[in-house]
Amino acid sequence: MVRKDRDLHHNYNYFKKPLHTLIYSIIKNKGNILFSELMRSIREVVEDVSESEVRKALLKLEIWGFISVETEGDDSRIILRRG
């Protein structure tokens, strides 16, 4: 059995999809995730991504209605919206 993280890594590098697509895939697999945990998962796939790039992609996903972001102290929880 192949790990899902490895599948994400392979698919992202092979197809060079936009960052928001990778982020959505990670959130979809988890259901909801803390921002810090999301950053760790993304950096396993894309090593040179900045927090500002990730936040920009999250904003797109939130505006498009795919996710919602809730602030909890120092960290934010990203939640998949079920439509």
N, C-alpha and C positions, 0 to 999 in steps of 0.2 A: 504494500500500500504506500502511495506517495503522499507526503505531507502537503497540506493545503498551502502553507507558506512557500514551499518549493514550487508548487504549481503557479502561484502568483508571480514568483520571481521569474520563472521561465516564460510565462505568458507576457509579462510586462516587457521584458527584454527582447523577446522575439517580435512582438507586434509594435512596440514603442507607442503604446496608447497614452493618452493624456493623463496627467497626474490625478485628476478628479476621478477617472475610471478606476485606477488602482485603489484610491481611497475608498470609493464606494464598494468595491469588491471586499475590502478588508472589513468595513463596517457591516456589510451584508452577512459575512461569515460569522461575525461576533454578535450582531443584534444591537448592541450598544457597547461603547468603549470610551475610556478616558483618553484625553488628548495626549498625555504622556505615553500611554500604551500604544496609541495610534502612531506616534512618531517613531517609536521603537520598531513597530511592524513595518512601517514604510522604509526605514533606513536599512532593514534587512534586504530590501529589494533595490532601493535607490539610495546609495550612500551619500550623495552630495546634494540632498534636498534641504532647503532652509525651512524654518518654522513659518516664515512669512509666505512662502510658496504654498505650504500646506494650508495655512489659514485662508488664503485666497481661494484655493480649490474648495475648502469647506464652505466658504461663503457662497460660492456658485451653487453647490449642492443644496444648501439651505434655501437660497432664493428659488431654485427650481422645484423645491418641495420634496426632495428625497430624504432629507435628514432634518433634525432639529438639534440645536446646541444649547445646553444648559450649563451655566457657570456654577461650580461648586468650590468655593474657596479659591485656592491657587490653580486648580485644574478645571477643565471643562469636560462634561460628559457629552458625547455625540451619540444620538439616538436615531436609529433607522425608523423612518415614518412608514407605517403600513397603510397602503392605499386601498 
